[in-house]
Amino acid sequence: MPTPNGSVSSAVPAAALPGAVPSDAARPGGLKAVDKETTAGVLFGIGAYGLWGLLPLYFFVLQPASAVEIVANRVVWSLLFCVLLITVTRTWRVLGAAFRNRSVLLTLAIAAGLIAVNWLTYTYGVTTGQAVEASLGYFINPLVSVLLGVFVLKETLRPLQWAAVGIGFIAVIVLTFSYGKLPWIALTLAVSFGLYGFVKKRVGPRVDAITSLTVETIVLAPLAAATMIFLAVSGSASLASNGAGHFWLLVSSGVITAVPLLFFGASARRLPMTTIGLLQYFAPVLQFVVALAVFQEAMTLDRWIGFGVVWLALLVLTVDMLAVARKNSVAKRQSLREARTNT
């Protein structure tokens, strides 16, 4: 689910590029090391997006737990798992520094609210037989990110980006007619996660993935714990009333939440943004396949048309992204050649 940890640097060192000054990294052994790092980055990325893509199966086996109970448990048990990670990695000082920095704390508190909305909406969609629409939210998320760049960062869109946004708008209209209503689950997921990624990028490299997730869960934990207590007192909780297997499945939500995030962090450190951008489609594709093949959700002809228009928009956006990445790579190699010539 999209890439909430900020900027990503290229895994290829400058010395490995054509025209650069030779170094140990540019020798055969160094190239092998770079290849191994890239391979590891791809595997970590597939692991992260694969786990996010298969998340609907996890929610399915948690029945009869409601979306609210699942999210509340997810927050509480994630916090316990994060505390364990903070202890093992001995980063309590880093966590303390994050809380002392008002700018970081306020930004992560806003991020916590956004991800809570995202989790609750997604879980509701999956548990109420609307996993197809939930996957749509993550398909259109890149388009929302582009629009955020225009309206929030005042960026100027390139022609292909405008085309992708226009096609995406047409897709929403088609799907609105198909569903007989605005696809609010998909739009809420796309907007909430797009804003979440934008807010997290404002924090940037000041906070690592573990610290960030810990702060967010600490912010949400009081409300989540109160929700669990309310559900238990009202007799609506399933945590302790459906056997040991169900209990441990809910408790494991902490691990299931944190592990993909850690995988993503490991991938982001090794891969360029372009590769991460391509890997992100892996999650909604899996979600879509699970919704059709496992949950047997219906897809009418007009919905296929709507999804097809969305995929066309993503194709246009991807072509633009690859073209810009190639242009930047050529420019970087040229500047390295010029620097070498001048020296």
N, C-alpha and C positions, 0 to 999 in steps of 0.2 A: 503495500500500500504505500503509495508513494513514498518518497525519499525525504524524510524529515530532518536530516542531520546537517543540513547546510551545504557548503561548497565542497566540491570534489576535485582533487588535483590529479593530474595525469600520472599514471604508474610508470611511464617511460621517462627516464632521466634525460636531461638535455644532451648529455654527452653521447647518448645512443642515437641521436638524430643525425642525418646526413649533414656533413659539413662542419660538425662540431669538433672541438679539440678532443683527441682520443684520451680515454681514461680506462681504468680497470673495468668500469661498467660496460665499455664499448668492446672489450675483448670477448672472445668466445665464452669464457666462464661467466662474464658479466651479463652477456646476452641470455645465457641459459637461466641466470638468476631472474632476469626481467621476465622471460617466458614463464618461469614457474610462478612468479608473482601474479602475472596476468591470468594464468590458468586458475590459480587459487582464488583470485578475485571473481572470475566468472562463476566458479563453483559455489563460492559464498553467496554471490548474487542470486544464482538459481535456487540455492537453499532458502534464502530469505523470501524471495517472491513465490517460491513453490509452497512454502509453509503458509504464507498469507493466502495463496490461491486455494489451498485445501482446508482453510479455516471453516468453511461452511459444514464440512463433514464433522468437525469437532462440535460445533453448535448442535448439529443434528443428534448426536449421541447424548447430549446433555438434557434432552427432553426428560421430564416435563418442566424443567427450569424455564422461567420466563426471561425475556430479554433484559429486564431490569435486574433480576437476580444474577444473571450471567455477568453483566457488566460490573455490578457491585462486587462480586467475588473476584472478577478479573483484576480490579483495582487493588483490593485488599491483599490478595495473594501475590500480586506483582510487587507490591511494596515489600513484603517479607522476603521475596526472592532477591530484590534489589539490595536490601539491607545485607543479605548474605554476600552478594557480589561486592558491595562496598567494603565489607569486612575482609573478604579474601584478598581483594586488590589493594587494601590499605589506603583507600582514598577518602577517608572521612574528612580530612582537611580540605580537599577539593569540594566536597559537598558543603562543608561549612562556609567556604568562600563564596559559593553560589548563593547561599542564603543571605550572606552579608552584603552582597551586591544587589541593590534595590532594582536596578535596571534589568539584570538577569532574572531575578525572582519574579518581577512583575510580568516580564515577557513569557516566562515559563508557566506562570499562573494562567495567562490568557491561552497559551497553548494547551494547558490541561483542560480548560473548559471546551475548547474546540475538539480535542480528541475524544472527550467524553460524549459530546454530541455525535461525533462520527461513529464511535463504538456502539452507542445505543441504537442509532439509526440502522447501522449495518446488521447488528444482531437481530433487531426487530424484523428487518427485511428477510433475513434467512429463516428465522423461526416461524414466520407467517406465510411461507411459501412464495416469497418474492425475491429469490436469490438471483434470478435473471436480471431484474431491475437493479439489484444491488451491484452486480458486476458491471452494469452499464455506467454506474457512478464512477467507477475507477477507469473505465474506458474514456470518459469525457473529462476526467481530471486534468490531463495535460492541456486541454483547451481552456479550462478555467484558469490554469496557471498563466497561460498566455494573456488572458484578459486582465488578470491581476497586474501583470507587468504594464499593461496600458493604463489602467485606471488608478493604480496605486503608485507605481514607480515612474509613470509618465514615459514609458518606453515607446519607441516608434516601431510598429510592426512592419516586417518585410511582406512583399506581395503574397508569397505562398502562405505566410501565417494568417494574413487577412482572408485568404481563400479557405483555409482550414476552419477558421472561426465561422465564416459564413456558411460553410457546409454543415458544421456542427449545429448551428442555429436551425437550419432546415431539418436536420435529424430530430431535434427536440420537438419541432412542430409535427413531424410525421408520427413520432412516438406518442405525442399527446393525443392525437386522433386515434391511434391504435389502442392505447390504454383507456381512452375515454376520459382521461384526466391528466393533469400535469404529472409527469413522472417524478414526484416530489422526493421519493427515496433516493433516486439516482442523483438528482440535483443537490439535495442536502449533503450527500456523501461527497460529491465532487467539490462543492463550495467549502464545506468544513475542512476537508483534507487539503484543498488548495490553500486556504487561509492558514491552516496548521503548518504546512511546509513553509509558507512565507514568513510566519512568525518565528519559526524555529531558525530560519536562515538569518534572521535579525540577531540571534544570539551568536551564530557563526561558530568559530573555533573556540570560543570562550568556555564552552561546556561540552564535555564528551557525552557519548550516548548513554552510558550507565548513569552518570550524574543527572543528566537531563530527565531520563525516565524516572529516576528516584524522586526528584523534586516534583515532577508532575503528579506522581502517585501519592506523595505526601499531601499535596494540595487537595487531591480528590478523596483521600482516605477517610476523613471524618464523615463526609456525606455518604460514602459507600458503606462504611461500617454502620452508620445509623440506618441506612436502608436495609442492610442484612438483619439488624435487630428488629426493625419494624416488620419485615416479612416473617421472621421467626415467631414473633409475638402474635401476629395476626393469623398464623397457621398457613401462610402462603409460600413459605420457604421449602425447597426440596433438598437442601444441602444434607440434612441429617435424617431425612425420612424416606430415602429411596435406596438404602443399602450402602455398603462400604465402597463398592465400585463407583457409584455415582458421586459419593463424597470425595473420593480421591481424584476423580475426573475434574470436578470443580476446583479442587485445591491446585491441581496441575495447571490451571489457567495462568498462574504466575509465570511458570516456565515457558508455556506456549506463547505468552505475550513477549517475554524478554528475549528468548533465543533468536527469533527472526530479526529483531532489532540489532542484536550483536552481530549476526551474520551480515546484515546490511552494512554495519559500520566497517567490518573487515573488508567487505567488497568495495565500499566507497574509497577506502584508503589505497586500493590497488588499481582501480580502473578509472579511465577518463569519464567525464559526465555523459558523453555521447553513448558510451556502452551502457551506463546505468540507465539512460533514457530509453534504450531499446529493451533492456531487461525488464523494465517496469510493466510492460504489456503482458508479461508472463503470468502475473497474478490474476487479472480479470479474465484472461483466456481460460485459465484453470477453473475459476469460479463459474464461468459461463458453461463450461463442459460438465462440471459437477451438477449444476442446476438442471441441465437437460438430461444427462445420462443417469444420474443417481436419484435426483428428486423428481424427475419426470414432469418438469414444469412445461406448460404449453407455450409454443412459439407459433403464432399465426403468421400468415404471409406478410401482412402489413408491418408486423414487428420485425420480421426478417429484413424487410426493406429499410426500416428505421435503423436497425443495427448496421446494415450494409452501408448506409450513408455515414454513420459514425465512423466505421472502419475506413471509409474513403477519406474522411477528414483527417484521421490519424495517419494514413498513408501520406497525404500531402504534407502534414506536419513533420513526419519522419524524413521525407525527402529533403525538406528545407533544412532540418537539423543536420543531416549528413553532409549536405552541400556546404553549410557554414563551417562544420568541423573540418572538412577537407580544405576549404579556403584558408582557415586559420592555421592549419598544419603546414600548408605550403608557405604562408607568410612567415611562420616561425622558423622554418628551415632556411628561408631566404635571409632572414635577419641574422641567423647564426652564421651563415656563409659570409655575410658582409662583416660581421664582427671578427671572424677569423681572418678575413682579408686585411682588415684595418690593423690587426695586431701583427 
